[in-house]
Amino acid sequence: MAEFIPSRLVQALPDNYFTTMDHRINAVVKQGIDVLQLHTGSPDQPTPNTIIQALNKAAQLHENQGYPPAGGKRSLKAAICQFYLNEYGVTLDPETEVTVFDGATVAIAALPQALLNPGDVMLTTDPGYPMYFVCPSLADADVYGIPVRAEDGFLPNYTKIPKSALQKARLLMLNYPNNPTGAIATEKFFADTVAFSQEQHIPVVHDFAYGAFGFDGKRPLSFLQTPGAKEQGIELYTFSKTYNMAGFRIGFAVGNASIIQALSRFHDIDHSDVPSAIQDAAAEALLGSQQSVKDLCALYEQRRNVLVSSMQAIGWDVQAPKGSFFCWFKVPEGYTSETFTDALLERAHVAVSPGVGFGTYGDQFVRVSLLEPEERLKEAAERIKNSGLLKETPVQN
């Protein structure tokens, strides 16, 4: 069979860090070993039945069997506006301040191409979602990760950005509640972000993928709730987490009309639009009862409590996240994120994600998901205890 050479752009793309890790985990599983897979980010609960019923009904409508309208059905855009008004008190124009796309990942990949030119810089946090570090290269642009630390609530300090990066910065990408750290944004931080955006004339994109999940009675803030935010940026939202609709592949963006227009224009050329029946199911999710969302948040909070208390009980000094469905645990003294991840897999048969995969400043942490039942989370702690890892001082190579 002939072999053809991919473009220079494709050749330059980095390998997916976590694909290599999946291969290692699968190799252990193929040996017949039960691996507790706490590295995944795919929701484990079912899609609410009302949404499934809406999809089944919508799929039978003749009006939904042709090409969907560019940028989203008017009915879904109206539902999005009503949802943001109900949940956050934010008023949106469905015609100019809303656009729909097939999954938030599509928007994350598209935004640098829609807003950046070669040599421009996108600012984000380090650690942060790995896609943020890769996608600017699709626009021949660069990325600068602002270091974030536990003592600062994993929130970036804009005054610490080097002048060399700031001069070329043309986009700021944020994500709170945060993947991987579980941090949530404060009113002051979002106000500082608006002021920074105004001063530097840098648009803001806030990835609100985990917006439904805040713990200890604290509800995550929408960036657009901040005075002046809608003038300075947009917010991305996905149905995957809030409504367990990961397989439906649908998300939306709301906010600044000029950014929405650029994103929509790019999406119209580069992607097909979301099937109309899925859009109707999404509208049902937004306008229907939100009790399933509250129940899901309570489930994750209970799992968080079980996991954190179980790990603390065996001597691992870990801190509880404030939101998302991830925990960000500092590795024991003497380990890096990779050496501890390897040890957990080999000796405890527990799979977690090494923090270095989320950025340089994640190398002393591992990400642990809350997407397994409580019994399995307790079992993970028991396996780690029995492995003896926490009582050893690792040998440095």
N, C-alpha and C positions, 0 to 999 in steps of 0.2 A: 504494500500500500504506500502511495506517495505521501511524503511528509512535507507540510508547508509551514513556513516560518511566520509566526504572529507578528503583529506590528511592534514597533519600538515601545509604544505606550503599554501594550500588554506585557511585553518582556520586562518592562521597568516596574510593574506592579509587584509589591512584596507578596510572599506566600502568606496565606491565612495562618496566623500563629496558632489558632485553636484547632485548625484542621489537623495539624501534626499531633496535637495533644489527643484529639479524638482517635487517631490511629493507634496511639499507645494504649489508650483505655480499651479500645476494641480488641487489641491483642491479648490483654489480660482476660477480658470477658470470654474470648474464644477458647481459653483454657478451662472453661467451665466454672470460673470464679465469679461469685456475686459481688459486683462492684457497686457501692453506693454512689450514684452519680449526682453529686451536688455541684457540678460545674455548669450545668445546663441553664439556659435562659428561656426555655420554652414552657409556657404555662401548662399545668397538669390538670386543671379543672375543666369541665365541659362548658361549652357555650350555652347560655341560658335558653331554655326551650322556647320562650316567646320569640326570640330572635330566629331560631331555626324555623319556627312556624311561619314567620314573616317571609323568610327566604323561600320556603316551599310555595307559598301563595304567590309571591312576586314572580317566581320563575315561570308560572303558567300564564302570565299576562302577555298578550300579543305585543303590547307597547314596549315591553322589556326585551323583546327578542331581536331587535335591530341594534345598530351601533348606538352606544350611549353618547349623550351630549358631552362636548369637550368641557373639561373643568368641573364636571359633576352635574347631576340632576338638580333642577331648581328646588325640588322638594327636599332633597338632602341638605342643600345649602341653607334652606330655611330652618331645618331641624338643627343644624350646627349653630346657627345664630341663636335659636331659642335655648339650646343647651348652654351656651356661654352666658346668656343672660340669666338663666335659672341658677347656674352653678357659681358664676363668678361676678355677676352684675356687670358684664362687659357687653356693650352694644356694638354690633357688627353690621356692615352692609353686605348682603348676600351676593350682590353683583360684582363688587370690586374688592372685597376684603376676605374672600373665602375661595379656596380651591381644593379639589379632591384628587387624590392620586392612589395608585395601587401599592400601598404600604409605605410606612415612614422611611424605610431604607432608600426607596426611590428618591424621595425628597432630599435626604441627606447627601446622596450621590449627585443629585442634580444642582443643588444650590451653589456649590463652588463654580460649576460650569455656567450657571446663570448670572453670577454676580462678580466673579473674579477674572482677572486677566493674567497672562504669564508673568511670573515674578511677584505677583501680589502675595500677601500673607493672610491666612486665616488663623485667628486666635481661638484657642480652646483651653481646656484644663488638662493638666498632667498630674494624676491619672485621669483617663477619660475613655469613652466608648471608642474602641479601635477604629471603627469606620471613619471617625473624625480625622484621624491621622493619615488615612489612605486617600480619601476622596478628593482633596485639593489637587493631588497629582493629576487627576483627570482633566484639570484645567491648566496644567503646567504651572500651578501655583504651589506655594510652600505653606507649612503650618508651624506655628509656635505654640507649644504647650506651656501654659502658665502653671508653675508648680503650686499645688495645693496640699495643705498639711492638716493633720487632725486637730492641732491646737487652734487653727483658724476655722474649724467647722467644715474643712474641705471646700472653702469658698476662695476664689482668686482675689489677689490684691493687685488692682490695676496699676498702682504706682510702681510695682516691681517689674513691669514689662520693660525689657531693654529698648533703648531708643531705636536701635537698628531694626527691631521687629515692629515697633509701633509706627515708624515712618512708612512702612510698606503694608500695614494692616488695613484690610478692606472688608473684613467680616469677623464677627465674634459669634462662636457657637457655644451655647451653654446647655446644661441638662440637669434639672433638679425637679423632683428627687433624682439623685444621681446614680448612674451605673458607671463604676462599680461600688462607690463608697457608701451609698445609702443616705448621704447628706441631703438636707433640704435647705432651700433658700429662705432668707429672712426678708422682711420688708425693706430694711436698710440696704441690704445687698442689692436688691432689685432697683431701689432708688439710686444707688451709686452706679449701677450699670446703665441706667437711663442717662445719668449725668455724664458718664464716660463716653457713651455713644454720641451724645450731643456735642461734647467738646471735641471729639476726634472725628466726627462725621463718619462713624463706622456702624453699619447696620447690625442688628442683633437677631440671631435665630435661637429661640429657646425650644429645645426638644423636651416636651412635656409627656413623654411616653409613660411615666409612672405617676402621673398626676393624681390618680385615684388612691394612692397608697401612702398615707401618713399615719404615724403611730403616736401613742400616748396622748391622744386627743388633739393633735396638731394636724390641721388640714393643709396640704401643700398649696402654695400660692401659685396662681397663674401669673406669668410675667405681665400679661396684658392688664391685670388689675392695677398695676403701678401707674400713677399719673405720668403721662407722656410716653408710655411704652409703645402704644399702638402707632405713634408717629415715628418711632425709631426702629421697629422690628416686627417680627412675626413669631408665632408659636406653632410648633408641629404637634399633632395629636394622633395617636394610633388607637384603633379598636382592639389590637392584639392583646394588650394587658388588661385594660379596664373591663372588657367584656369576654375575655378568653376567645377572641376571634382571630388568632394568629394565622389560621389557614385560609381566612377570607381575603387577606391581602388588601386592606383598605386603611387609608389615613387621610388627614387633611391638614391644611395650613390656614391660619387666620392672622390678620393684622395689616401692616402697612401695605397700601394698595400697589405701590410701585414694585415692591418685592413680590407680591402675589402675582402681578402681571408678568414679571420676568420668569417666575417659576412656572406659571401656567403655559407661557409661550414655549419654554423649553420642553415641558412635559408633553405638549401637543405634538411636537416633532419626534421626540425620543421614545415615547411610550404610547401604548394603547390606553384608553380610559377604562375605568372600573366597570365591570358588568352591572347593568341597571338593577338586576334582582338583588345583588349584593348591596348596592346603594340603598335599596328599600329596607333591607334587613338592618343596615347601619342606622337608618333613620328611626326604626323601631327601637334600637338600642338606646339612642339618645333621648327619645321622647317618652319611652315607657318607664315603668317603675325602676328606680335605681337601687332597690333593696338588695339585688344580687351583688351590686358593686360594694355596698356597705358590708355585706356578709363576707365577700372575698377579702376585703381589707382586714376584717376581724380575724379571718382564718390565717392570713399571713402574719398578723401581729401575734397571734397565739403560737404559731410555729416559731416565730422569732424568739419569743420568750422561752420556749422549750429548748431551742438550739443553744441560745446564749447561756442559759442557766446550766444546761448539761455540760457545755464546754468549760464553764467556770468551775463546775463541781469536780472536774478531773484535773484541774490545775492549769488550764490554758487561760491566760488573762486576756479576755476579749471584751470588746465594747459592742453594745447594741446599736444597730442603725436606727435612724429616725424615719426612714421611708424606703420605698421601692420594695422589691422582694429579694434583695441581696444583702448579705452581711459582708463586712470588710474587716477581716481579722488579721491582726499583726502576728507575724510568724515568731516562734520562740527564738530566743537569743542564739546566735551562731548559724542560723539558716538564712538562705535567700528564699524568695518566693518559689523559685524553681526547685531548689534542693528539698524544700519542705513538701512541695507538691509531689515530687518523685517519691519521697519517703512514705507519704500517706498512701499513695497508690500501691506501692510495692509491699508495704508491711501491714497497712490497715485496710487495704482495698476500699479506700475512700477517695473519690475523685473530686478535686476542687480546681479552681482556675488560678494559675500563678499571676500575681499582681503585675509583674513586669510586662505582661501582654497588654496592659492598659496604659503603659507609659513608664518612663524611667523612674519616676517617683513612686511607682507602685511596687517596687521590688522588695519591700519588707512586709508585704501583705498578701493574702490570698482572698479570692472572692468565693463565697459559699452561698448557694441559692437556697430559697425556702420553698422549693417546688417538689418536696417529698412529704409524705405523711409524718406526723409527729413520731410514730414508732420508729421510723427509719432514721429520723434525726437523732433520737436517743441512741439508736444502735450505732450511728456514726461516732458519737462520743465514746461509747463503750469500746468500740474497735480501736479507737485512737489510744484510749487508756491502756488496753491490753497489749498494744504494740510496744509500749515502753518508750515511745519517741519523746514524750514530754519530760522524761526523767534522765535523758541522755544529753551529753554535750557533743554535738556533731564534730567529727574529725574534719579539719580543714585540709583541702587538697592543695 
